[in-house]
Amino acid sequence: MRLASYALNGRPGFGAVQDELLVPLAARLGGGIEALARLSDEGALSEIHSFIQSATEKLPLSAVRLLPVCPSPGKIFCVGVNYAEHMRETQRSPTAHPTIFLRLASSQIGHGWPIVKPAVSDELDFEGEIAVVIGRGGRAINEARALDHVLGYSCYNDVTARDWQRHTSQWAPGKNFDGTGAFGPWLTTPDEMPAADAISLTTRLNGQVVQQATSDAMIFSIAEQIAYLSTFATLQPGDVIVTGTPGGVGAKRTPPLFMKHGDVVEVEVAGVGTLSNPIVAE
C-alpha cells in the first residue's frame, strides 16, 4: 500500500495511492499523523485494502499537491555517517553507536516542491536517504522485533548547507534551512517493500547518478537504529528516522559538486519510487 499526504484547494488530506489515483482516507481514519497509528493495529491494513477497492471517491494525483509524507512529525531523527563509503570519504573513524542529529519539521517539503538554495550558502549538497516512518510506538524496543514497529518506507533528501554545517561541531544549522528536507513522494508499507537489508537507493543530479547503495551496506541497520533511538526516547506513530546517506556527496568530490539554481535532484528508493525536486535560488 502506498500512502500520501496531500493538499487539495489548500486543505490537507491523507490517502492511498493507486496507479495515478488517490483514495482519500481522512474521513475513514481520522486524518493526519494520528491515522498512521491505526494502520499498525492488527487487521487494520486488510480493512483499509478492502475500503480502497470499494471506494467511490478517487482523485487524480495531478489534482493535488503532495506534502511531506509526515508533514508535522513529533520527531525527525537523522543518522549521520552510516555507510562505510561515506565514512571513508569524510575521513571519520568508526563509532560504537550511531551518530544522531535532529531535523525540524518546518524544514520539510514534498515531492515536486522546490528545494531552496539559501542566499547565504554556496555549498548546497544532496544526501539521498531511505526514510522509515514509525507505526507502532514504544520504548526500549528489542532489535529482534524492531521492524514490527515500522509503518513504511519513503525517500528523503537530507539536503545540507555544508558551509553552515561546519560552523561548529553541531550540524543543526546546515541541516535545517527552510525548504531543504524533501520527503516523499509517498510511503510504502513493508509488505510491498524489499527486505529491510535489501533496499536499493539511488540519487541523481540532472539525470546523472551521484549516489548508489543498498541498505545492507549500512553500518547500523534499520532495526539497530530503531532499538537505539527507543532506548532514550519513546518512539511514537508518525516519528521519522532518516537512515543515513551513502558515499558520493558533492562536498567530497574533486572538484566539489554543489547544487545550483535550475538543477533537478532525484532520490529513488526501490519499492517506493522517485522523489524529484528542482533547485531554486532564494
Contacts in CASP RR format, 6 or more apart in sequence:
PFRMAT RR
TARGET T0000
AUTHOR 0000-0000-0000
METHOD contacts of the structure
MODEL  1
MRLASYALNGRPGFGAVQDELLVPLAARLGGGIEALARLSDEGALSEIHS
FIQSATEKLPLSAVRLLPVCPSPGKIFCVGVNYAEHMRETQRSPTAHPTI
FLRLASSQIGHGWPIVKPAVSDELDFEGEIAVVIGRGGRAINEARALDHV
LGYSCYNDVTARDWQRHTSQWAPGKNFDGTGAFGPWLTTPDEMPAADAIS
LTTRLNGQVVQQATSDAMIFSIAEQIAYLSTFATLQPGDVIVTGTPGGVG
AKRTPPLFMKHGDVVEVEVAGVGTLSNPIVAE
1 16 0 8 1.000
1 45 0 8 1.000
1 48 0 8 1.000
1 49 0 8 1.000
1 52 0 8 1.000
1 188 0 8 1.000
1 189 0 8 1.000
1 191 0 8 1.000
1 192 0 8 1.000
2 16 0 8 1.000
2 17 0 8 1.000
2 18 0 8 1.000
2 186 0 8 1.000
2 187 0 8 1.000
2 188 0 8 1.000
2 189 0 8 1.000
2 192 0 8 1.000
2 272 0 8 1.000
3 14 0 8 1.000
3 15 0 8 1.000
3 16 0 8 1.000
3 17 0 8 1.000
3 25 0 8 1.000
3 39 0 8 1.000
3 69 0 8 1.000
3 186 0 8 1.000
3 187 0 8 1.000
3 188 0 8 1.000
3 189 0 8 1.000
4 14 0 8 1.000
4 15 0 8 1.000
4 16 0 8 1.000
4 17 0 8 1.000
4 22 0 8 1.000
4 66 0 8 1.000
4 67 0 8 1.000
4 69 0 8 1.000
4 184 0 8 1.000
4 185 0 8 1.000
4 186 0 8 1.000
4 187 0 8 1.000
5 12 0 8 1.000
5 13 0 8 1.000
5 14 0 8 1.000
5 15 0 8 1.000
5 32 0 8 1.000
5 66 0 8 1.000
5 67 0 8 1.000
5 68 0 8 1.000
5 69 0 8 1.000
5 70 0 8 1.000
5 71 0 8 1.000
6 12 0 8 1.000
6 13 0 8 1.000
6 14 0 8 1.000
6 15 0 8 1.000
6 22 0 8 1.000
6 64 0 8 1.000
6 65 0 8 1.000
6 66 0 8 1.000
6 67 0 8 1.000
7 13 0 8 1.000
7 64 0 8 1.000
7 65 0 8 1.000
7 67 0 8 1.000
8 59 0 8 1.000
8 63 0 8 1.000
8 64 0 8 1.000
8 65 0 8 1.000
12 32 0 8 1.000
12 67 0 8 1.000
12 71 0 8 1.000
13 24 0 8 1.000
13 26 0 8 1.000
13 31 0 8 1.000
13 32 0 8 1.000
14 24 0 8 1.000
14 25 0 8 1.000
14 26 0 8 1.000
14 29 0 8 1.000
14 31 0 8 1.000
14 32 0 8 1.000
14 35 0 8 1.000
15 22 0 8 1.000
15 23 0 8 1.000
15 24 0 8 1.000
15 25 0 8 1.000
15 26 0 8 1.000
16 22 0 8 1.000
16 23 0 8 1.000
16 25 0 8 1.000
16 48 0 8 1.000
16 52 0 8 1.000
17 23 0 8 1.000
17 61 0 8 1.000
17 186 0 8 1.000
18 52 0 8 1.000
18 58 0 8 1.000
20 60 0 8 1.000
20 61 0 8 1.000
20 62 0 8 1.000
21 58 0 8 1.000
21 59 0 8 1.000
21 60 0 8 1.000
21 61 0 8 1.000
22 58 0 8 1.000
22 59 0 8 1.000
22 60 0 8 1.000
22 61 0 8 1.000
22 64 0 8 1.000
23 51 0 8 1.000
23 52 0 8 1.000
23 55 0 8 1.000
23 57 0 8 1.000
23 58 0 8 1.000
23 59 0 8 1.000
24 57 0 8 1.000
24 59 0 8 1.000
25 31 0 8 1.000
25 35 0 8 1.000
25 48 0 8 1.000
25 51 0 8 1.000
26 32 0 8 1.000
26 35 0 8 1.000
28 48 0 8 1.000
28 51 0 8 1.000
29 35 0 8 1.000
29 38 0 8 1.000
29 39 0 8 1.000
29 48 0 8 1.000
33 70 0 8 1.000
33 71 0 8 1.000
33 72 0 8 1.000
33 73 0 8 1.000
33 74 0 8 1.000
33 237 0 8 1.000
33 238 0 8 1.000
34 237 0 8 1.000
36 70 0 8 1.000
36 133 0 8 1.000
36 135 0 8 1.000
36 151 0 8 1.000
36 237 0 8 1.000
36 238 0 8 1.000
37 135 0 8 1.000
37 136 0 8 1.000
37 137 0 8 1.000
37 237 0 8 1.000
37 238 0 8 1.000
38 44 0 8 1.000
39 45 0 8 1.000
39 48 0 8 1.000
39 135 0 8 1.000
39 151 0 8 1.000
39 189 0 8 1.000
40 135 0 8 1.000
40 136 0 8 1.000
40 149 0 8 1.000
40 151 0 8 1.000
40 237 0 8 1.000
45 189 0 8 1.000
45 191 0 8 1.000
66 110 0 8 1.000
66 111 0 8 1.000
66 112 0 8 1.000
66 184 0 8 1.000
66 185 0 8 1.000
66 186 0 8 1.000
67 110 0 8 1.000
68 105 0 8 1.000
68 108 0 8 1.000
68 109 0 8 1.000
68 110 0 8 1.000
68 181 0 8 1.000
68 182 0 8 1.000
68 183 0 8 1.000
68 184 0 8 1.000
69 131 0 8 1.000
69 133 0 8 1.000
69 154 0 8 1.000
69 183 0 8 1.000
69 184 0 8 1.000
69 186 0 8 1.000
69 187 0 8 1.000
69 240 0 8 1.000
70 105 0 8 1.000
70 133 0 8 1.000
70 183 0 8 1.000
70 238 0 8 1.000
70 240 0 8 1.000
71 105 0 8 1.000
71 108 0 8 1.000
72 105 0 8 1.000
73 105 0 8 1.000
73 133 0 8 1.000
73 238 0 8 1.000
73 239 0 8 1.000
73 240 0 8 1.000
74 105 0 8 1.000
74 236 0 8 1.000
74 238 0 8 1.000
74 239 0 8 1.000
75 102 0 8 1.000
75 233 0 8 1.000
75 235 0 8 1.000
75 236 0 8 1.000
75 239 0 8 1.000
75 240 0 8 1.000
76 102 0 8 1.000
76 103 0 8 1.000
76 104 0 8 1.000
76 105 0 8 1.000
76 108 0 8 1.000
76 239 0 8 1.000
76 240 0 8 1.000
76 242 0 8 1.000
77 100 0 8 1.000
77 102 0 8 1.000
77 225 0 8 1.000
77 229 0 8 1.000
77 239 0 8 1.000
77 240 0 8 1.000
77 241 0 8 1.000
77 242 0 8 1.000
78 100 0 8 1.000
78 101 0 8 1.000
78 102 0 8 1.000
78 103 0 8 1.000
78 158 0 8 1.000
78 175 0 8 1.000
78 241 0 8 1.000
78 242 0 8 1.000
78 244 0 8 1.000
79 98 0 8 1.000
79 99 0 8 1.000
79 100 0 8 1.000
79 220 0 8 1.000
79 225 0 8 1.000
79 241 0 8 1.000
79 242 0 8 1.000
79 243 0 8 1.000
79 244 0 8 1.000
80 98 0 8 1.000
80 99 0 8 1.000
80 100 0 8 1.000
80 101 0 8 1.000
80 244 0 8 1.000
80 245 0 8 1.000
81 87 0 8 1.000
81 90 0 8 1.000
81 92 0 8 1.000
81 95 0 8 1.000
81 99 0 8 1.000
81 219 0 8 1.000
81 244 0 8 1.000
82 98 0 8 1.000
82 99 0 8 1.000
82 218 0 8 1.000
82 219 0 8 1.000
82 220 0 8 1.000
82 243 0 8 1.000
82 244 0 8 1.000
82 245 0 8 1.000
83 213 0 8 1.000
83 217 0 8 1.000
83 218 0 8 1.000
83 219 0 8 1.000
83 244 0 8 1.000
83 245 0 8 1.000
83 246 0 8 1.000
83 247 0 8 1.000
84 217 0 8 1.000
84 219 0 8 1.000
85 213 0 8 1.000
85 217 0 8 1.000
85 246 0 8 1.000
85 247 0 8 1.000
85 248 0 8 1.000
86 244 0 8 1.000
86 245 0 8 1.000
86 246 0 8 1.000
86 247 0 8 1.000
86 248 0 8 1.000
86 249 0 8 1.000
87 93 0 8 1.000
87 94 0 8 1.000
87 219 0 8 1.000
89 247 0 8 1.000
89 248 0 8 1.000
89 249 0 8 1.000
89 252 0 8 1.000
90 252 0 8 1.000
94 219 0 8 1.000
97 228 0 8 1.000
98 219 0 8 1.000
98 220 0 8 1.000
98 224 0 8 1.000
98 225 0 8 1.000
98 228 0 8 1.000
100 229 0 8 1.000
101 170 0 8 1.000
101 171 0 8 1.000
101 172 0 8 1.000
101 175 0 8 1.000
102 172 0 8 1.000
103 158 0 8 1.000
103 175 0 8 1.000
103 176 0 8 1.000
103 181 0 8 1.000
103 242 0 8 1.000
104 176 0 8 1.000
106 178 0 8 1.000
107 175 0 8 1.000
107 176 0 8 1.000
107 177 0 8 1.000
107 178 0 8 1.000
107 179 0 8 1.000
107 180 0 8 1.000
107 181 0 8 1.000
108 179 0 8 1.000
108 181 0 8 1.000
108 182 0 8 1.000
108 183 0 8 1.000
109 115 0 8 1.000
109 179 0 8 1.000
109 180 0 8 1.000
109 181 0 8 1.000
109 182 0 8 1.000
109 183 0 8 1.000
109 277 0 8 1.000
110 182 0 8 1.000
110 183 0 8 1.000
110 184 0 8 1.000
110 185 0 8 1.000
110 275 0 8 1.000
110 277 0 8 1.000
111 182 0 8 1.000
111 184 0 8 1.000
111 185 0 8 1.000
111 186 0 8 1.000
111 275 0 8 1.000
111 276 0 8 1.000
111 277 0 8 1.000
112 185 0 8 1.000
112 276 0 8 1.000
112 277 0 8 1.000
112 278 0 8 1.000
113 179 0 8 1.000
113 182 0 8 1.000
113 277 0 8 1.000
114 179 0 8 1.000
114 277 0 8 1.000
114 278 0 8 1.000
114 279 0 8 1.000
114 280 0 8 1.000
115 124 0 8 1.000
115 157 0 8 1.000
115 159 0 8 1.000
115 179 0 8 1.000
115 180 0 8 1.000
115 181 0 8 1.000
115 182 0 8 1.000
115 259 0 8 1.000
115 265 0 8 1.000
115 277 0 8 1.000
115 278 0 8 1.000
115 279 0 8 1.000
115 280 0 8 1.000
116 177 0 8 1.000
116 178 0 8 1.000
116 179 0 8 1.000
116 180 0 8 1.000
116 280 0 8 1.000
116 281 0 8 1.000
116 282 0 8 1.000
117 124 0 8 1.000
117 259 0 8 1.000
117 260 0 8 1.000
117 261 0 8 1.000
117 279 0 8 1.000
117 280 0 8 1.000
117 281 0 8 1.000
117 282 0 8 1.000
118 124 0 8 1.000
118 161 0 8 1.000
118 164 0 8 1.000
118 177 0 8 1.000
118 282 0 8 1.000
119 281 0 8 1.000
119 282 0 8 1.000
120 161 0 8 1.000
120 164 0 8 1.000
121 161 0 8 1.000
121 162 0 8 1.000
121 163 0 8 1.000
121 164 0 8 1.000
121 174 0 8 1.000
121 177 0 8 1.000
122 163 0 8 1.000
122 258 0 8 1.000
123 161 0 8 1.000
123 162 0 8 1.000
123 163 0 8 1.000
123 251 0 8 1.000
123 256 0 8 1.000
123 258 0 8 1.000
124 159 0 8 1.000
124 160 0 8 1.000
124 161 0 8 1.000
124 162 0 8 1.000
124 180 0 8 1.000
124 258 0 8 1.000
124 259 0 8 1.000
124 260 0 8 1.000
124 279 0 8 1.000
125 159 0 8 1.000
125 160 0 8 1.000
125 161 0 8 1.000
125 162 0 8 1.000
125 249 0 8 1.000
125 250 0 8 1.000
125 251 0 8 1.000
125 258 0 8 1.000
125 259 0 8 1.000
126 157 0 8 1.000
126 159 0 8 1.000
126 203 0 8 1.000
126 205 0 8 1.000
126 210 0 8 1.000
126 211 0 8 1.000
126 249 0 8 1.000
126 250 0 8 1.000
126 259 0 8 1.000
126 265 0 8 1.000
127 157 0 8 1.000
127 158 0 8 1.000
127 159 0 8 1.000
127 160 0 8 1.000
127 203 0 8 1.000
127 244 0 8 1.000
127 245 0 8 1.000
127 249 0 8 1.000
128 155 0 8 1.000
128 156 0 8 1.000
128 157 0 8 1.000
128 158 0 8 1.000
128 201 0 8 1.000
128 203 0 8 1.000
128 211 0 8 1.000
128 245 0 8 1.000
128 246 0 8 1.000
128 267 0 8 1.000
129 155 0 8 1.000
129 156 0 8 1.000
129 157 0 8 1.000
129 158 0 8 1.000
129 201 0 8 1.000
129 242 0 8 1.000
129 243 0 8 1.000
129 244 0 8 1.000
129 245 0 8 1.000
129 267 0 8 1.000
130 153 0 8 1.000
130 154 0 8 1.000
130 155 0 8 1.000
130 156 0 8 1.000
130 199 0 8 1.000
130 201 0 8 1.000
130 215 0 8 1.000
130 222 0 8 1.000
130 243 0 8 1.000
130 244 0 8 1.000
130 269 0 8 1.000
131 153 0 8 1.000
131 154 0 8 1.000
131 155 0 8 1.000
131 156 0 8 1.000
131 183 0 8 1.000
131 184 0 8 1.000
131 240 0 8 1.000
131 241 0 8 1.000
131 242 0 8 1.000
131 243 0 8 1.000
132 150 0 8 1.000
132 152 0 8 1.000
132 153 0 8 1.000
132 222 0 8 1.000
132 225 0 8 1.000
132 226 0 8 1.000
132 240 0 8 1.000
132 241 0 8 1.000
132 243 0 8 1.000
133 150 0 8 1.000
133 151 0 8 1.000
133 152 0 8 1.000
133 153 0 8 1.000
133 154 0 8 1.000
133 187 0 8 1.000
133 238 0 8 1.000
133 239 0 8 1.000
133 240 0 8 1.000
134 149 0 8 1.000
134 150 0 8 1.000
134 151 0 8 1.000
134 226 0 8 1.000
134 235 0 8 1.000
134 236 0 8 1.000
134 237 0 8 1.000
134 238 0 8 1.000
134 239 0 8 1.000
134 240 0 8 1.000
134 241 0 8 1.000
135 149 0 8 1.000
135 150 0 8 1.000
135 151 0 8 1.000
135 152 0 8 1.000
135 237 0 8 1.000
135 238 0 8 1.000
136 148 0 8 1.000
136 149 0 8 1.000
136 151 0 8 1.000
136 237 0 8 1.000
137 149 0 8 1.000
137 230 0 8 1.000
137 234 0 8 1.000
137 235 0 8 1.000
137 236 0 8 1.000
137 237 0 8 1.000
137 239 0 8 1.000
138 149 0 8 1.000
138 230 0 8 1.000
138 234 0 8 1.000
138 235 0 8 1.000
138 236 0 8 1.000
139 230 0 8 1.000
139 231 0 8 1.000
139 233 0 8 1.000
139 234 0 8 1.000
139 235 0 8 1.000
140 230 0 8 1.000
140 231 0 8 1.000
141 149 0 8 1.000
141 226 0 8 1.000
141 227 0 8 1.000
141 230 0 8 1.000
141 235 0 8 1.000
142 227 0 8 1.000
143 223 0 8 1.000
143 224 0 8 1.000
143 226 0 8 1.000
143 227 0 8 1.000
144 223 0 8 1.000
146 222 0 8 1.000
146 223 0 8 1.000
146 224 0 8 1.000
146 226 0 8 1.000
146 227 0 8 1.000
146 230 0 8 1.000
147 190 0 8 1.000
147 196 0 8 1.000
147 222 0 8 1.000
147 223 0 8 1.000
147 226 0 8 1.000
149 226 0 8 1.000
149 235 0 8 1.000
150 190 0 8 1.000
150 196 0 8 1.000
150 222 0 8 1.000
150 226 0 8 1.000
151 187 0 8 1.000
151 189 0 8 1.000
151 237 0 8 1.000
151 238 0 8 1.000
152 187 0 8 1.000
152 188 0 8 1.000
152 189 0 8 1.000
152 190 0 8 1.000
152 193 0 8 1.000
153 187 0 8 1.000
153 188 0 8 1.000
153 190 0 8 1.000
153 193 0 8 1.000
153 199 0 8 1.000
153 269 0 8 1.000
153 271 0 8 1.000
153 272 0 8 1.000
154 183 0 8 1.000
154 184 0 8 1.000
154 185 0 8 1.000
154 186 0 8 1.000
154 187 0 8 1.000
154 188 0 8 1.000
154 269 0 8 1.000
154 272 0 8 1.000
154 275 0 8 1.000
155 182 0 8 1.000
155 183 0 8 1.000
155 184 0 8 1.000
155 185 0 8 1.000
155 267 0 8 1.000
155 268 0 8 1.000
155 269 0 8 1.000
155 272 0 8 1.000
155 273 0 8 1.000
155 274 0 8 1.000
155 275 0 8 1.000
156 181 0 8 1.000
156 182 0 8 1.000
156 183 0 8 1.000
156 184 0 8 1.000
156 240 0 8 1.000
156 242 0 8 1.000
156 267 0 8 1.000
156 275 0 8 1.000
157 181 0 8 1.000
157 182 0 8 1.000
157 183 0 8 1.000
157 203 0 8 1.000
157 265 0 8 1.000
157 267 0 8 1.000
157 275 0 8 1.000
157 277 0 8 1.000
158 175 0 8 1.000
158 181 0 8 1.000
158 242 0 8 1.000
158 244 0 8 1.000
158 245 0 8 1.000
159 177 0 8 1.000
159 179 0 8 1.000
159 180 0 8 1.000
159 181 0 8 1.000
159 182 0 8 1.000
159 259 0 8 1.000
159 265 0 8 1.000
160 171 0 8 1.000
160 174 0 8 1.000
160 175 0 8 1.000
160 180 0 8 1.000
161 173 0 8 1.000
161 174 0 8 1.000
161 177 0 8 1.000
161 180 0 8 1.000
162 174 0 8 1.000
162 251 0 8 1.000
162 258 0 8 1.000
164 173 0 8 1.000
164 174 0 8 1.000
164 177 0 8 1.000
165 171 0 8 1.000
165 173 0 8 1.000
165 174 0 8 1.000
165 175 0 8 1.000
167 173 0 8 1.000
167 174 0 8 1.000
182 265 0 8 1.000
182 267 0 8 1.000
182 275 0 8 1.000
182 277 0 8 1.000
183 240 0 8 1.000
183 275 0 8 1.000
184 272 0 8 1.000
184 275 0 8 1.000
185 272 0 8 1.000
185 273 0 8 1.000
185 274 0 8 1.000
185 275 0 8 1.000
186 272 0 8 1.000
187 272 0 8 1.000
188 271 0 8 1.000
188 272 0 8 1.000
188 273 0 8 1.000
190 196 0 8 1.000
192 271 0 8 1.000
193 199 0 8 1.000
193 270 0 8 1.000
193 271 0 8 1.000
193 272 0 8 1.000
194 200 0 8 1.000
194 270 0 8 1.000
194 271 0 8 1.000
196 215 0 8 1.000
196 221 0 8 1.000
196 222 0 8 1.000
196 223 0 8 1.000
197 215 0 8 1.000
197 216 0 8 1.000
197 218 0 8 1.000
197 221 0 8 1.000
197 222 0 8 1.000
198 214 0 8 1.000
198 215 0 8 1.000
198 216 0 8 1.000
199 214 0 8 1.000
199 215 0 8 1.000
199 269 0 8 1.000
199 270 0 8 1.000
199 271 0 8 1.000
200 212 0 8 1.000
200 213 0 8 1.000
200 214 0 8 1.000
200 215 0 8 1.000
200 269 0 8 1.000
200 270 0 8 1.000
201 211 0 8 1.000
201 212 0 8 1.000
201 213 0 8 1.000
201 214 0 8 1.000
201 215 0 8 1.000
201 246 0 8 1.000
201 267 0 8 1.000
201 268 0 8 1.000
201 269 0 8 1.000
201 270 0 8 1.000
202 209 0 8 1.000
202 211 0 8 1.000
202 212 0 8 1.000
202 267 0 8 1.000
202 268 0 8 1.000
203 209 0 8 1.000
203 210 0 8 1.000
203 211 0 8 1.000
203 212 0 8 1.000
203 265 0 8 1.000
203 266 0 8 1.000
203 267 0 8 1.000
203 268 0 8 1.000
204 210 0 8 1.000
204 265 0 8 1.000
204 266 0 8 1.000
204 268 0 8 1.000
205 257 0 8 1.000
205 259 0 8 1.000
205 263 0 8 1.000
205 264 0 8 1.000
205 265 0 8 1.000
205 266 0 8 1.000
206 263 0 8 1.000
206 264 0 8 1.000
207 264 0 8 1.000
207 266 0 8 1.000
210 248 0 8 1.000
210 250 0 8 1.000
210 257 0 8 1.000
211 245 0 8 1.000
211 246 0 8 1.000
211 247 0 8 1.000
211 248 0 8 1.000
211 249 0 8 1.000
212 246 0 8 1.000
213 246 0 8 1.000
213 247 0 8 1.000
215 221 0 8 1.000
215 222 0 8 1.000
215 243 0 8 1.000
217 246 0 8 1.000
218 243 0 8 1.000
218 244 0 8 1.000
220 228 0 8 1.000
222 241 0 8 1.000
222 243 0 8 1.000
225 241 0 8 1.000
225 243 0 8 1.000
226 235 0 8 1.000
226 241 0 8 1.000
229 235 0 8 1.000
229 241 0 8 1.000
250 256 0 8 1.000
250 257 0 8 1.000
250 258 0 8 1.000
251 258 0 8 1.000
259 265 0 8 1.000
259 279 0 8 1.000
260 279 0 8 1.000
260 281 0 8 1.000
261 279 0 8 1.000
261 280 0 8 1.000
261 281 0 8 1.000
262 278 0 8 1.000
262 279 0 8 1.000
262 280 0 8 1.000
263 278 0 8 1.000
263 279 0 8 1.000
264 276 0 8 1.000
264 277 0 8 1.000
264 278 0 8 1.000
264 279 0 8 1.000
265 276 0 8 1.000
265 277 0 8 1.000
265 279 0 8 1.000
266 274 0 8 1.000
266 275 0 8 1.000
266 276 0 8 1.000
266 277 0 8 1.000
267 274 0 8 1.000
267 275 0 8 1.000
268 274 0 8 1.000
268 275 0 8 1.000
269 275 0 8 1.000
END
